[in-house]
Every structure is written in C-alpha cells, then in structure tokens.
C-alpha cells in the first residue's frame, strides 16, 4: 500500500521544471523533450506543470544509497487519479534503495512531486540528485482504433500472437456502450476499470456461430476485454445487449488476471471485434498474447450424446472435461430453467446418463482436476425425446 506521507518541505532550484502553464496558457506543454536535475533531500517537494501526451520520468538512480520513495499528488498533497502510476519504492533495482517513477498524466495541470526516506521520513542529511526527463508519448499501436483492428488467425486450437496496448488511446469511433458493461464474473455489472486506452482485434466466428478468445499476460499485469459486432467507424455494439451477458470479461478466474471469453450465437462466419484494455487504466500497460479459435465441444456437450456411467460397487473415477462446452441446445428445455444449486451456469455444461436399479440408490462423486469449482444436478426425461424434449 502506498504510504500516506503528509509532512513536507519546499525546495527550489534554478534548474527545476516549470511549475506553471506559462504564457500563453499551457506553453510549457511544448517544453518536451527536456531534461532537468536538482539536488533534493528527503522530505522536499516541488510542483511541476505536466501535460497529456507526454510521459515524465523521475529518477534517484545513481545517488548515494538510501531508501527513497517518489510520490505524485495534487498540489494540496492529496492522492490523485489524474495519472498513473503515482508511487515508487526501490524502482532502481536494489531493495531498500532508490526510487524511479515513470508518470503518465491523464489530465494537463500542476502536480506535486514528493521525495521521502521510506517510510515517509524527513531527513535533511539524506540527499541526492533527482533526474527528471520529459518525453512525448510514443505513437499508439497500429490497432488503436477498431477500423484498424488486427486480424487474428483462427483455427480449432489457440495459437497465440504477440500484442501490446502500450500508449494506446481511447476509441474515437461510434462504440455502444462507450464504457463496457457486465465484465465481472457471471455477468455481474462492472467495466473492468475501463480507462479509455484500448486496442482492437478482429476474428471470424465458426460456421456454427461459436468463438473463443483467450489472453496471456506478458509485461501487462491486468487486462480486460469485450466483444462487439457491427461496422467500425459506423456503429459497433457490445454483444448481447441490453443485458450484455458473457460479452465482457475482467478475469478468467478470481486469481487469474488474463481475460477469457467463450461465446456462441453469432451468425455463421460473422466478423467479431475484440476490445482489450488495461484493467488499471495504465496507458503504458505493456505486452500480452491473444488468440481466437473455434472451440470443439466435448462429445457429451448435449443430453442427446450423454456419456453412460456404469454402476459399480466402488468408485472408479474416469477423466472428462468441460472445456469448450456450450450452453444447452435450444431443442431441449429444463424445469426449472436454472438448477437449484451452483447458479448461474457460467459458460457451458456436459451430460452423463445412468440407470438406477429398482429399489436401489446410487452415489455420484467427482474429483477436481484443473477444474476446481463444479456443480451438478440430476434430471429425468419428462417429455419428448432426449434430443428434443424436457428434462425435469
């Protein structure tokens, strides 16, 4: 957690960066690239006029060793949400050593840069050289806008391709809703902390209207993504409106910060647009891998092809999978519509069948593998056939 450091002293130097916008207004936004340096001691601060479109590096690396921290705040000393990241300790590499902070402002204005001896200690005897560098942000990625979406190769397996959202910008084309919705687990409301910096990909659904999209984090630490259909530059709509269920994902699992989506119901071979952004709002989030593929459902994806479980006198476990399973076929209905436990049913399900001898009972048991959170329900056929009927 970032320390809440409040005891500060002022420091001035002829070599410090500009503390005001200048005349005419914001003229100091043009003073970049530029470098500054000054001698600073633990407990001192200065105000710096920083501008969107630039990134600013504050470094104590190379100074005589002590444990420095660098914090960016408002001019009142309060935490700011107008840029990322706002704090560093030990960024120069050594534990208990100096800090280096690369700050990306999201608004133009005056920020306060504060230096302390960790934790939040004022010490006029601990000094060093603070090097400050202003640089224009690099050019955004080629797929920064949906009409330049990177086309992903699609097969029946995941083939990762490298990607990055570093220094991406917010989408300017018509996108509805502008901020993604229902990105949390089980279609719970949430935007995946969308901060306006995204990149776009495109992939075709399968002939049966299915598509899975998987990501893998490299230097990016936390991502989210949503899927859209429509025409880039004209109108793109998040899939599944107005509920938007299963068209946005923040984390593939509670402790896995790489998003994953498995979808169905598209038109055959329909083009789908995939929007990826940094969950933390960092515009310099970093690199990741992404793939799109046509999932091959398990053989027992529907009750029509349920796998028979033989009844034994002892438990003999057999391995199965729910990977790429699809929702229940529209030809089948269940009563009640949702199971009375383990709801909502996220993604798809698989089916088994067994025959209980008259006058006897049966125990059905499972054991976790890579799937660690499962639920199951028992049904009997009460109308129609096992391929087009009602299970109760």
N, C-alpha and C positions, 0 to 999 in steps of 0.2 A: 504494500500500500504506500502511496506517495505521502511523505511526511507533510504535516501542516505547519510550515515554517512562517512565523509572523514577525520575529524580531529582525529588523533590517537597518542598514545604514546606507547613506547615499555615497556615491563615488563619481567623480567627474574626471575627464581627460580630454585633451585636445584631439586625441586620436579615436574618440568614440564614434559609433554610428549615429545618424541623425535621429533625434528624439521626437521630431515633429514632421508634419507632412510637407512643409516647405511652401514657398510662394512661386508660382501659383500652386493651388491645393494639390497635394499628393505628388509634387515634383520629385520627392525622394524615392518614389517607386522606380524612377529611371536610373537611380544610382545603384545599378546592379548589372553585371557582376562587379563586386567590390570586396575588398578585404580590410579588416580593422584589427587592431590588437591593443591591449592595455594591461597594465598591472592591476590585479584585483586581489582582494583578501576576503577570507571567509566572513560573510555577513553583509557584504556590499551588494548593491543592485544598480541597474540603470534602465532607463526607458528607451525603447527603440521603435521607430515607426516602420512597420513591416507591411508587405503588400502581397495580395493574392497573385499567383503566377510566379512567385519566387519561393525558393527554399533557403533556409538560414541554418548554418552550422556554427555551434558554439562549442569550443574545444579547450579543455585544460591539459590535453595530452602534451607531454614534454616538460611540464613544470615540475619543480622539486616535489617529491612524493608526499602527498597527504590525501585524506579521503574526502574528495569534493563531491558536491551534488549541484546540478543545474536545474532550475525550475523556471517555467514560463507562466506568468499570471497576468491578470488585468492590472492596470495602474493602481488599483486600490489594494492589490495584494491578494485578490480572491482568485479561486480556481477559474480557468477559462475553458470554454468549449469551442472557441473560435480558432482552433488549430490542433495539430497532432504531431508527435507526442509532446507532452508538456513537462516531462521529468526524466532525468537520467542519473544513475549512480553506477560508477565503475565501468562506464562505456568505453574507456580507453583500453580495457582488457584485463587489468590487474584487480583482483578482489581487494577492496579497501583502498583502491587507487583513485585516479581522476575520472571525471565525467566528460562525455561528449554528447551533445544533443543536436539532432537534425530536425528542425521545426518547420512544419508546413502550415502557414496561416490559411484559414478558410474565409477570413474577412480582412480587409485592409484597415489598419489603425495602429494605435500605440499599445505595445505590450511591455511588460516588465520582466527583465531577465535577472534572476537572483542566484547568488552563489553562497553556499554554506559548506561548513565542515560537517559531514554526516555524524549524527543526525541533528540537523537544524542548529548547529553551534556557531556562534560568532567568535572569531579569534583573529585579531589584527596581526598576529605573528605568523599566520598561515596564508601566504600569498603566492601568486604565480602569474603567468601570462595567459590571458584569455584571448584566443584567436577566434575571430568572427569572420565568416565568409557568407556572402550573399550570391546566389546563383539563380538564373532563370530556370524554371521547371523544364525538364526535357519535353520533347514532342510527345503527345499522347500516343498510345498504341494504335496501330492501323485499324483495329476493330473497335475503336472508341464509340462509334455510332452504329445503330442497327443496320443501316444500308451498306455498311462495310463489314458485316458480320463474317467472321472466319468460318468457312465451311468445314465441318468435321467429317472425316471418313466414317462410314457406318457399315458394320457387319453384324454378325451374331455374337461377337465377343468384344470386350472392352480393349481398345487399342489407344492408350494414352498418347496425347500430343502435348508438347510444351506450350505454355501460355503465361501471360503476365497482365496484371491490371495496374502496374506501377504508373503513376501520374495520369491515370485516366480521368475523364471529366464526366459530368452528368449528361444524360441523354437529352438532346435538343429536339428530336423528332416527336410527333404525337405518340405517347405511350399512356395507356389507361389500365389501371390507375397509375399515376406518376410514381407514387411510392408503393412498392409491392406489399401485398397483404397476406395474412394467414400463413406465415412462414414457420411457425413453431410446430412442434410435434403434434400429430393428429389434427392438423388443420386449425390449430389454435391461433388467434389473432396475434400479429407481430410482423414487423417489417424487416427482420433480420438486420436491424440497426442500419438501414439504408442511409448513406450519407451523400449520395449524389455522384459518386465516382464508380463507373461500371464499364465493362467490356461485353461484347456480343459475339455469339456463335450461332450457327445455323446447322440443322440436321434434318433429314427426311425420316418421317415415321415409316414403319414397316407396311407391307401390303395389307396387314390386318389392323393397322392403326395403333401399334404399340411403339414405345420408345423409352429407353432408359438413359439417363445421363449421370455420370459418375465423375468425381473430382478427387484429386490427391494433392495435399499441401506440400510445397517445397519450401520457399522462403516466406510465402504468405502464411500468416498464423491463424486466420479465421475468415472463412468465406461464407457467402450465402448466394442463392441463385433462384431465379424464377423463369417460367417459360411463357411464351406469347405466340399468338398466331395473327396473321394479317399481312399488311404490306408496309415495309419500312418506309418512313418518310411520309406516309399517308395515314395509316392507323394501325397500331399494334395493341392488342388486348391480352391481358393476362388470362390464361386458360382457365375455364371453369367458372366464370362469373355468373351470378353475383356472389356465390359462396367461395369461389376460388380455392376449393379444397384440392390438395395434392398437386398444386402447380407452383408452389414455392417451398423451399427448404432451407433452414438455417443450419442445422447439424444433422448428420446422418444417424447419430445416436447421442445420448446425453453427454458422453465424453469424447465424441468424435466430431471435430470442428469442420470437417470437409463435407459439403452438402451432397446429397444423392436424391434423385427423383426417378421413379418408375411409373410410367403413365400409359394409359390406353384410351380408346375412344376417338382418336384422330381419324380424319379421312385417309384412305389408302395413299401412302407415299406423300402425305402432306408435309410441307416445309414448316418446321417449328423453330422459333428463335429463342435463344437461351441467354439470359442476362445474368452476369456474375459480378459481384461487388464484394468489397471488404466489409466484414461484419463490424469492424471497429471504426469505420469511417476514414481510415487512413488512405490518402490518395497515392501513397507510395508503398502500398501493401506488399507487393512482390510477386514471385513466380509460383505457378501451380501447374498441375496436369489435368487434362479433361478428356473425356471420351464419351461418345454416344453410340449406342448399339441397340439392335433389335433383340429383346430378350426371348429366349426359348423357354417356355413354361415347363415345369416338371410334368411327367406323364400323367400324374393324378391331380392335375390342376382343377378339374371339374368332377362332380359326383358321377358323371357318366363313365369316367375312367378311374373310379376309386380303386385303390390297391387293396386286395383282400388280405386281412390279418388272420393267420391261423390261430386257433385257440390251443394253447399248450398248458401243461400243468405247472410250468415255471416260466419266468420272464426271459425270453430270448430276444434281445434288442437287435433291431435292424436299422441301418442308416438311411435317412431320407433328407430331402431339402425343400425349403420353401423359396429358394432363390428364383427370382423372375416369375413367381406365381402371380396370377391375375385375379381380379375380383370375380365373384360368382357369375356364371353365364346368365344372360338375360332370359334364357329359356327356362331357368329354374327360379323358384321363389322359396323363401324360408319363412317360417312362422314360429316365433316373432321375427320381424325383419332383421333385427340385430340379436346376436347371442345375449344371454342374460349375464355374461361374465366376459372379462377381457376385451371390453369395447372401448373406443371404436376399433373396428377391424382395419388396421393400417396396411395398405398395400393389398396383397392377395392372400389366398388360402389354398391348402391342399386337402385331399379327401381320402378316407380309408373306409373299408366296409368289413364287417364281421357278422357272423351268425351266432346268436346266443342260444345254446341248447335249452329246450323247455325245462323249466323248473330250476335252472341254474343261474349263477351270477358270473360276471366277467369283470376283471380289473384291467384297465388300460393304463399303462405307465409310460412315461417318457424320460429321457435323459438329455441334458443340454449338450450341444456341441459348440459350433461357432454361433449358433442361435441361442441366446441366453434368456430370453423373455418370451414365453409361449403361452398360449391358451387353447382350449379345445372344447367343443360341445358335441353332444350326441343327438342324432336325428333318426327318425323313421320316415319312410315314404308314405304320405297320406293321400296323394292324388297324382294322377298322371303316371309318367314313367321316370326312371332315374335320370334320363337325359332331358326331359321336358316335363317337369312336374313340381310338386310342392313337398318340401321336407319340413317336418314339424318336430 
